[in-house]
């Protein structure tokens, strides 16, 4: 410790010398360059003939001779002006000056500028040295804070008291498993004695893991609300500052602040900002790493039964340091996953209570339409529906408003000014009917909910919406092939009817390629490779598809397998459409006329 302080003391004079050297250089440049430039702009250069004419006219007040020039002054309207001109051999000049009563030969002082002189001589140095002193004081404060000395800032975390904006588990829906895992924390905070009697220790830390928008922060607030204890909230990015040592100091201040109000809950959002795996090098002095080290030390330093529970949230658990996740620090991981069908219904019910709706809202339909949506997305859908109701001059939100808001989130709003030619409209209509007709001829495929050829702001010229009748957790190889056939149905219809291919199938091709590649590399649905993993899973929470874990030769064979799977699905889709060409023509003409049709209308025409 003494050696470290000695090093700091040696660093301070060098820092001062560095800053003072810069200050001296700036002052020198001001006096050497800017002052002469400023002064030189006050003197005007004239010709010798203009000088003689001014003398003869009686306008010249004073003249000063030097070896290289003549300086003189003129007064106009009570203001003195300075001039200079070159030397000319003129013996009669002194006599002329005497005749005109001009004072010559005496040195003429340059026009003083009191403000500029004070600014350059006193103001600039004072400003520079004050900025240097301020920077040094901040650096010293950071070093003292990192050394554990008595420098404390204001409270580092936002504090929510039980009397304030209190959240409970009633405000959190669709996360029953996470609630169950956190009830023990709440019970401990309310009844610590029964745990102490048996010798049990409450977990020091609980890590909430899940995709963005699933309600991790809301869940932490609800735990504090259920336990009726103070709630400290801080983001991981708030520990990262410009000055050395402030991150570690903030960690100490946070735990000191929490210890004074125990029992309480400390919530660190996006902990991966400071909790990433440390560098494997031999030596490092990274500020983020020092902050992580301080966090580990503080979590080791307080007792498990003291009443301070650390909750943290992240959607990147794979990058966290192993030392942070070991027992005794973050003892538990609670998964806050995307809600299932029942969970989505519960979340929609929570948000629909906050707005005025009609009585017969079909919540189940909206929940089925939003498979894979997070709680934040469902809240946004409800809000979009309320905004649409206002635009439609309605006082109540209807199921139609909710359905339309789902379409806006998925495909974007309708483009009112987009005009398709008759030929383009026919191509888009056959494309969408191709999707729907292939899906209708499959067994077990999701029913068609809606078909439209109205362009959307997302760039889609039309789309076919399928809605599952019930939630699916497992998908078979047959399901995957059927999905590929539906995606290939649009391009197949274009080839059959118009004998062309268009850019309208670009998104279908992208999705089909992803499904086929996952079948081969991740799901073991390939006849060539069987149950062999050829790709890492990556971070599913952030949409990371992972990377290939095979040789280049195997990767080439994977590409061939993916191409064959898609080609087979495209061939099957084409055969279905050729066998039902009459119905495809009838449905396409009906869609061109209506522009948007429901799944019921589609099935009625198909079955007649």
C-alpha positions in Angstrom: 0.0 0.0 0.0 2.8 2.4 0.9 4.6 1.5 -2.4 1.4 2.3 -4.3 0.9 5.7 -2.6 4.6 6.5 -3.2 4.0 5.8 -6.9 1.0 8.1 -6.9 3.0 10.9 -5.3 5.7 10.5 -7.9 3.1 10.7 -10.7 1.5 14.0 -9.5 4.6 16.3 -10.1 5.0 14.8 -13.6 1.3 15.5 -14.3 1.7 19.0 -13.1 4.8 19.6 -15.2 3.0 18.3 -18.2 0.0 20.6 -17.8 2.2 23.6 -16.9 4.3 23.0 -20.0 1.2 23.1 -22.2 0.0 26.3 -20.5 3.4 28.0 -21.1 3.3 27.0 -24.7 -0.2 28.3 -25.2 0.7 31.7 -23.6 3.9 31.9 -25.7 1.9 31.3 -28.9 -0.6 34.0 -27.9 2.1 36.6 -27.3 4.2 35.6 -30.3 1.6 35.1 -32.9 -1.8 36.5 -32.0 -0.8 39.7 -30.3 1.5 41.0 -33.1 -1.2 39.9 -35.7 -3.8 41.8 -33.8 -1.6 44.9 -33.4 -0.5 44.8 -37.0 -4.1 45.0 -38.2 -4.5 48.4 -36.5 -1.9 50.1 -38.8 -2.9 50.9 -42.4 -0.2 50.9 -45.1 -0.3 53.9 -47.6 1.8 55.2 -50.4 4.4 58.0 -50.0 2.3 60.4 -52.2 -0.7 59.8 -50.0 1.4 60.7 -47.0 2.7 64.0 -48.6 -0.9 64.9 -49.7 -2.1 64.4 -46.1 0.7 66.6 -44.8 -0.1 69.3 -47.3 -3.8 69.1 -46.4 -3.0 69.5 -42.7 -4.5 66.2 -41.7 -1.3 64.7 -40.2 -0.9 65.0 -36.5 2.4 63.3 -35.7 5.2 61.6 -37.7 7.8 59.1 -36.5 10.8 58.1 -38.7 12.4 54.7 -38.5 15.2 53.2 -40.6 12.7 51.4 -42.9 9.4 53.3 -42.7 7.5 56.4 -41.8 4.7 56.1 -39.2 2.2 58.9 -38.9 -1.2 59.5 -37.4 -4.4 61.3 -38.6 -7.4 62.3 -36.7 -10.9 62.1 -38.2 -14.1 62.8 -36.2 -12.2 62.7 -33.0 -10.7 59.3 -33.6 -7.0 58.7 -34.2 -5.9 56.4 -37.1 -2.4 54.9 -37.6 -0.6 54.7 -41.0 2.8 53.8 -42.3 4.7 54.2 -45.6 8.1 53.6 -47.1 11.2 55.9 -46.9 11.9 58.2 -49.8 14.9 60.6 -50.0 13.2 64.0 -49.7 15.4 66.6 -48.0 12.5 69.1 -48.0 10.2 66.9 -45.9 11.3 68.3 -42.5 10.7 71.9 -43.7 7.2 70.9 -45.0 6.4 69.3 -41.6 7.5 72.4 -39.8 5.4 74.7 -42.0 2.3 72.6 -41.4 3.0 72.4 -37.6 3.4 68.6 -37.5 5.2 67.1 -34.6 7.8 64.8 -36.1 10.7 62.6 -34.9 9.1 61.6 -31.6 8.2 58.0 -31.0 4.4 57.4 -31.3 3.0 54.9 -28.8 0.8 52.3 -30.4 -2.9 52.5 -29.6 -3.4 50.6 -26.4 -6.2 48.1 -26.0 -6.8 47.7 -22.3 -9.3 44.9 -22.6 -7.2 42.8 -24.9 -4.1 43.4 -22.9 -5.8 42.3 -19.6 -7.3 39.3 -21.4 -4.0 38.1 -22.8 -1.8 38.9 -19.8 -4.1 37.8 -17.0 -7.4 36.3 -18.3 -6.0 33.5 -20.5 -3.4 32.3 -17.9 -6.0 32.3 -15.1 -8.4 30.3 -17.3 -5.8 27.8 -18.3 -4.5 27.3 -14.8 -8.0 27.0 -13.3 -8.9 24.2 -15.9 -5.6 22.5 -15.1 -6.4 22.7 -11.3 -9.9 21.4 -11.8 -8.6 18.4 -13.9 -6.0 17.6 -11.2 -8.5 17.8 -8.4 -10.8 15.3 -10.3 -7.9 12.9 -10.9 -6.9 13.2 -7.2 -10.5 12.5 -6.2 -10.6 9.4 -8.4 -7.3 8.1 -6.9 -8.4 8.8 -3.4 -11.7 7.1 -4.0 -10.0 4.1 -5.4 -7.6 4.0 -2.4 -10.5 3.8 0.0 -10.1 7.3 1.5 -13.1 9.3 2.8 -14.4 10.8 -0.5 -18.0 10.1 -1.0 -20.4 11.3 -3.7 -24.1 11.5 -3.7 -26.2 8.3 -3.7 -25.2 6.2 -6.6 -28.4 4.2 -7.1 -32.0 5.2 -7.5 -34.0 4.2 -4.4 -37.6 3.1 -4.5 -39.2 2.9 -1.1 -42.2 0.7 -0.2 -44.4 3.9 0.1 -43.6 5.0 -3.4 -44.3 3.4 -6.8 -44.9 -0.1 -5.4 -45.0 -3.0 -7.8 -46.2 -6.5 -6.9 -46.6 -9.9 -8.6 -50.0 -8.8 -9.7 -48.3 -6.4 -12.1 -46.2 -9.2 -13.6 -47.9 -11.8 -15.7 -46.8 -14.7 -17.8 -43.8 -15.6 -15.6 -45.2 -18.0 -13.1 -42.0 -20.2 -12.9 -39.9 -17.1 -12.2 -42.3 -16.0 -9.5 -42.1 -19.4 -7.8 -38.3 -19.3 -7.8 -38.3 -15.8 -6.2 -40.9 -16.5 -3.5 -38.2 -17.9 -1.2 -36.3 -14.6 -1.4 -39.4 -12.7 -0.4 -40.1 -15.1 2.5 -36.6 -14.7 3.8 -36.8 -10.9 3.8 -40.1 -11.1 5.7 -39.2 -14.0 8.1 -35.4 -14.2 8.4 -35.6 -15.8 11.9 -37.0 -19.2 10.7 -34.0 -19.6 8.4 -31.5 -18.6 11.1 -33.0 -21.2 13.5 -32.2 -24.1 11.1 -28.8 -22.6 10.1 -29.8 -21.9 6.5 -28.4 -18.9 4.6 -30.3 -17.0 2.0 -28.7 -16.7 -1.4 -26.6 -13.6 -1.7 -27.4 -13.0 -5.3 -30.0 -14.0 -7.9 -29.3 -13.6 -11.6 -32.4 -12.9 -13.9 -31.6 -14.2 -17.4 -33.8 -13.8 -20.4 -34.4 -12.1 -23.7 -34.9 -8.3 -23.9 -38.4 -7.1 -23.0 -39.5 -10.1 -20.9 -39.8 -8.0 -17.7 -36.6 -8.7 -15.7 -36.5 -5.2 -14.2 -40.3 -5.3 -13.4 -39.8 -8.7 -11.8 -37.1 -7.3 -9.5 -39.3 -4.4 -8.5 -42.1 -6.8 -7.8 -39.9 -8.8 -5.5 -39.1 -5.7 -3.5 -42.8 -4.7 -3.4 -43.9 -8.1 -2.2 -41.2 -8.1 0.5 -42.0 -4.5 1.3 -38.4 -3.4 1.5 -36.4 -0.6 -0.2 -35.3 -1.2 -3.7 -31.9 0.1 -5.1 -31.7 0.2 -8.8 -28.6 1.0 -10.9 -27.4 0.1 -14.4 -24.1 -1.6 -15.1 -23.1 1.3 -17.5 -23.4 3.7 -14.6 -20.3 2.2 -13.0 -18.2 3.0 -16.1 -16.7 6.6 -15.8 -13.9 8.5 -17.4 -11.9 8.8 -14.3 -9.7 6.0 -13.0 -11.0 4.2 -9.9 -14.5 5.7 -9.9 -16.2 2.5 -10.9 -14.7 0.5 -8.0 -15.5 3.4 -5.7 -19.2 3.4 -6.9 -19.4 -0.3 -6.1 -18.3 0.4 -2.5 -20.6 3.3 -2.1 -23.6 1.2 -3.4 -23.0 -1.5 -0.9 -22.5 1.0 1.9 -25.7 2.7 0.9 -27.6 -0.7 0.9 -26.1 -1.9 4.2 -27.5 1.2 6.0 -31.0 0.3 4.8 -31.0 -3.4 5.2 -33.1 -5.4 4.7 -33.3 -4.3 1.1 -32.8 -5.4 -2.5 -30.0 -4.1 -4.8 -30.8 -4.5 -8.5 -28.0 -4.2 -11.1 -29.4 -4.0 -14.6 -27.3 -5.1 -17.6 -24.6 -6.5 -15.4 -22.7 -7.9 -18.4 -21.5 -4.3 -18.9 -19.1 -4.8 -16.0 -19.3 -8.5 -15.5 -17.7 -9.8 -18.7 -15.0 -12.4 -18.6 -11.7 -11.0 -17.6 -8.7 -10.9 -19.9 -6.5 -14.0 -19.8 -3.3 -11.9 -20.2 -0.6 -12.0 -17.5 -1.3 -8.4 -16.4 -4.0 -5.9 -17.0 -5.2 -2.6 -15.6 -8.6 -2.3 -17.3 -11.0 0.0 -15.5 -14.0 -2.4 -16.1 -12.0 -5.3 -14.7 -11.1 -3.3 -11.6 -14.8 -2.6 -11.1 -15.6 -6.3 -11.5 -12.9 -7.2 -8.9 -14.4 -4.7 -6.5 -17.9 -6.2 -7.0 -16.6 -9.7 -6.3 -14.9 -8.5 -3.2 -18.0 -6.7 -1.9 -20.2 -9.7 -2.5 -17.7 -11.9 -0.5 -17.6 -9.3 2.3 -21.2 -9.1 3.5 -23.0 -11.8 5.4 -25.7 -13.9 3.7 -28.2 -13.3 6.5 -27.6 -9.5 6.7 -30.7 -8.8 4.7 -29.1 -7.4 1.5 -30.1 -9.4 -1.6 -28.4 -8.7 -4.9 -30.6 -9.1 -8.0 -29.0 -8.7 -11.4 -30.3 -8.9 -15.0 -28.7 -9.8 -18.3 -29.6 -11.2 -21.7 -25.9 -12.3 -22.3 -25.2 -14.9 -19.6 -22.6 -16.6 -21.8 -20.2 -13.6 -21.5 -20.2 -13.3 -17.7 -17.1 -14.1 -15.7 -17.2 -17.6 -14.0 -16.1 -16.0 -10.7 -19.3 -14.0 -10.7 -21.5 -17.0 -11.2 -20.0 -19.3 -8.6 -21.9 -20.3 -5.4 -21.6 -17.7 -2.7 -22.0 -14.8 -5.1 -24.8 -15.3 -7.6 -26.1 -18.6 -6.2 -29.1 -18.8 -8.5 -30.1 -18.2 -12.0 -33.8 -17.5 -12.7 -35.0 -17.8 -16.3 -37.4 -15.1 -17.4 -38.3 -16.5 -20.8 -40.7 -15.4 -23.6 -44.3 -16.1 -22.4 -46.3 -19.1 -23.8 -49.9 -18.9 -25.0 -51.4 -18.7 -21.5 -48.7 -16.3 -20.4 -49.4 -14.0 -23.4 -53.1 -14.0 -22.6 -52.4 -13.0 -19.0 -50.0 -10.2 -20.1 -52.6 -8.9 -22.5 -55.3 -8.9 -19.7 -53.0 -6.9 -17.5 -52.4 -4.2 -20.1 -56.0 -4.2 -21.4 -57.2 -3.3 -17.8 -55.5 0.1 -18.2 -57.5 1.1 -21.3 -61.2 1.2 -22.2 -62.2 -1.8 -24.3 -65.4 -3.5 -25.6 -66.6 -6.4 -23.5 -66.0 -9.3 -26.0 -62.3 -8.8 -26.7 -60.9 -12.1 -28.2 -57.7 -12.2 -26.1 -57.0 -15.8 -27.2 -56.9 -14.8 -30.9 -54.4 -12.0 -30.2 -52.3 -14.3 -28.0 -52.2 -16.9 -30.8 -51.3 -14.2 -33.4 -48.3 -13.0 -31.3 -46.4 -16.3 -30.8 -42.8 -15.4 -29.7 -43.7 -11.9 -28.6 -42.2 -10.5 -25.3 -44.1 -8.7 -22.6 -42.8 -5.3 -23.8 -44.0 -6.1 -27.4 -47.5 -7.1 -26.1 -47.7 -3.8 -24.2 -46.8 -2.0 -27.3 -49.5 -3.8 -29.3 -52.1 -2.8 -26.8 -51.0 0.8 -26.9 -51.0 0.8 -30.7 -54.6 -0.5 -30.6 -55.6 2.3 -28.3 -53.9 4.9 -30.6 -55.8 3.3 -33.6 -59.1 3.6 -31.7 -58.5 7.3 -31.2 -57.6 7.8 -34.9 -60.9 6.0 -35.8 -62.8 8.3 -33.5 -63.8 5.4 -31.2 -64.2 5.5 -27.4 -63.4 1.8 -27.0 -60.7 -0.5 -28.2 -62.0 -3.5 -30.2 -60.6 -6.8 -31.3 -60.2 -5.4 -34.8 -58.0 -2.6 -33.4 -55.8 -5.2 -31.7 -55.6 -7.4 -34.8 -54.6 -4.4 -36.9 -52.0 -3.3 -34.3 -50.5 -6.8 -34.5 -50.2 -6.5 -38.3 -48.7 -3.0 -37.9 -46.0 -4.4 -35.6 -45.3 -7.4 -37.9 -45.6 -5.9 -41.4 -45.8 -2.2 -40.8 -48.7 0.2 -41.5 -50.5 0.3 -44.8 -49.0 2.5 -47.5 -51.8 4.7 -48.6 -49.9 6.2 -51.6 -48.4 3.0 -52.9 -49.8 2.3 -56.3 -49.2 -1.1 -58.1 -49.8 -1.6 -61.7 -52.5 -4.1 -62.7 -49.8 -6.6 -63.8 -47.9 -6.2 -60.5 -51.1 -6.6 -58.5 -51.9 -9.8 -60.3 -48.4 -11.2 -59.6 -48.7 -10.3 -55.9 -52.1 -11.8 -55.7 -51.1 -15.1 -57.2 -47.9 -15.1 -55.0 -50.0 -14.8 -51.8 -52.6 -17.3 -52.9 -49.8 -19.7 -53.7 -48.7 -19.5 -50.0 -52.3 -20.0 -48.7 -53.2 -22.8 -51.2 -50.2 -24.9 -50.3 -50.9 -24.4 -46.6 -54.6 -25.3 -47.0 -53.6 -28.6 -48.7 -51.4 -29.7 -45.8 -52.6 -31.6 -42.8 -51.6 -30.1 -39.5 -50.5 -26.7 -41.0 -51.6 -23.5 -39.3 -54.9 -22.2 -40.7 -54.9 -19.1 -42.9 -56.1 -16.1 -40.9 -55.8 -13.3 -43.5 -54.5 -12.6 -47.0 -53.8 -9.1 -48.3 -52.1 -7.5 -51.3 -52.1 -4.0 -49.7 -48.5 -2.8 -49.6 -47.0 -2.2 -46.1 -44.3 0.2 -44.9 -42.0 -2.7 -44.1 -41.6 -3.1 -47.9 -44.0 -6.1 -48.2 -46.3 -5.8 -51.1 -48.7 -8.3 -49.5 -48.7 -11.1 -46.9 -50.5 -14.2 -45.8 -51.0 -14.6 -42.1 -51.3 -18.1 -40.5 -52.3 -18.5 -36.9 -51.8 -21.7 -34.9 -54.8 -23.0 -33.2 -52.7 -24.0 -30.1 -49.3 -23.5 -28.7 -46.5 -25.7 -30.1 -43.3 -26.4 -28.2 -41.9 -29.2 -30.5 -41.7 -29.2 -34.3 -41.2 -32.4 -36.2 -39.3 -32.9 -39.4 -42.7 -33.0 -41.2 -43.6 -29.6 -39.7 -40.4 -28.1 -41.0 -40.9 -29.5 -44.5 -44.5 -28.2 -44.6 -43.2 -24.8 -43.6 -40.7 -24.8 -46.4 -43.4 -25.8 -48.9 -45.6 -22.9 -47.8 -42.7 -20.5 -48.2 -41.9 -21.9 -51.7 -45.6 -21.6 -52.7 -45.3 -17.9 -53.7 -42.4 -18.4 -56.1 -44.0 -21.6 -57.5 -47.2 -19.7 -58.3 -45.3 -17.0 -60.2 -43.5 -19.7 -62.3 -46.7 -21.6 -63.1 -48.9 -18.6 -64.0 -46.5 -16.0 -65.4 -43.4 -18.2 -66.2 -41.2 -15.6 -64.4 -39.5 -15.1 -61.0 -39.6 -11.8 -59.2 -38.0 -10.1 -56.2 -41.2 -10.6 -54.2 -39.9 -14.0 -52.9 -36.7 -12.5 -51.3 -38.0 -12.8 -47.7 -39.4 -16.3 -48.4 -36.1 -17.4 -49.7 -34.2 -16.1 -46.7 -36.6 -17.7 -44.2 -36.6 -21.0 -46.1 -32.8 -21.1 -46.2 -32.6 -20.5 -42.5 -35.1 -23.3 -41.7 -33.3 -25.8 -44.0 -29.9 -24.9 -42.6 -31.1 -25.4 -39.1 -32.6 -28.7 -40.0 -29.2 -29.9 -41.2 -26.8 -28.2 -38.7 -28.7 -28.1 -35.5 -31.8 -30.4 -35.4 -30.3 -33.6 -36.9 -33.0 -33.8 -39.6 -30.6 -34.5 -42.4 -30.4 -37.8 -44.2 -26.7 -37.2 -44.9 -25.4 -36.1 -41.5 -28.0 -37.5 -39.1 -27.6 -36.6 -35.5 -24.5 -34.5 -35.8 -24.2 -30.9 -34.6 -22.5 -28.8 -37.2 -23.2 -25.3 -35.7 -23.1 -23.7 -32.3 -26.3 -22.4 -30.9 -25.0 -18.9 -30.1 -27.0 -16.5 -27.9 -30.6 -17.2 -28.7 -31.7 -14.2 -26.6 -30.1 -11.8 -29.0 -30.8 -13.7 -32.2 -27.2 -15.0 -32.6 -27.3 -17.9 -35.0 -23.9 -19.2 -33.9 -21.1 -20.4 -36.1 -20.2 -23.4 -38.1 -18.1 -26.1 -36.3 -17.0 -28.2 -39.3 -14.4 -28.3 -42.0 -14.7 -26.4 -45.3 -15.4 -29.7 -47.1 -18.2 -30.6 -44.7 -19.6 -27.0 -45.0 -19.7 -27.5 -48.8 -21.7 -30.7 -48.3 -24.0 -28.8 -45.9 -24.7 -26.2 -48.6 -25.6 -29.0 -51.1 -27.9 -30.7 -48.5 -29.7 -27.4 -47.8 -30.1 -26.7 -51.5 -31.6 -30.2 -52.0 -34.1 -29.8 -49.2 -35.3 -26.5 -50.5 -35.5 -27.8 -54.1 -37.6 -30.8 -52.9 -40.0 -28.4 -51.0 -40.3 -26.2 -54.0 -41.1 -29.1 -56.3 -43.8 -30.3 -53.9 -45.4 -26.8 -53.7 -45.4 -26.5 -57.5 -47.2 -29.9 -57.8 -49.9 -28.8 -55.3 -50.5 -25.6 -57.2 -50.6 -27.3 -60.6 -53.1 -29.8 -59.3 -55.3 -27.0 -58.0 -54.8 -24.5 -60.8 -58.5 -23.7 -61.2 -59.0 -22.8 -57.6 -55.8 -20.8 -57.6 -57.2 -18.7 -60.5 -60.5 -18.2 -58.8 -59.0 -17.2 -55.5 -56.5 -14.9 -57.1 -59.3 -13.0 -59.0 -61.3 -12.7 -55.8 -58.3 -11.3 -54.0 -57.5 -8.8 -56.8 -61.0 -7.5 -56.5 -61.2 -7.4 -52.7 -57.5 -6.7 -52.0 -57.9 -8.2 -48.5 -59.8 -11.4 -47.6 -60.2 -13.4 -44.4 -59.4 -17.0 -43.8 -63.1 -17.8 -43.7 -63.6 -16.3 -47.2 -60.6 -18.2 -48.5 -61.8 -21.5 -47.2 -65.4 -21.0 -48.4 -64.2 -20.5 -52.0 -61.7 -23.3 -51.8 -64.3 -25.8 -50.5 -67.1 -24.9 -53.0 
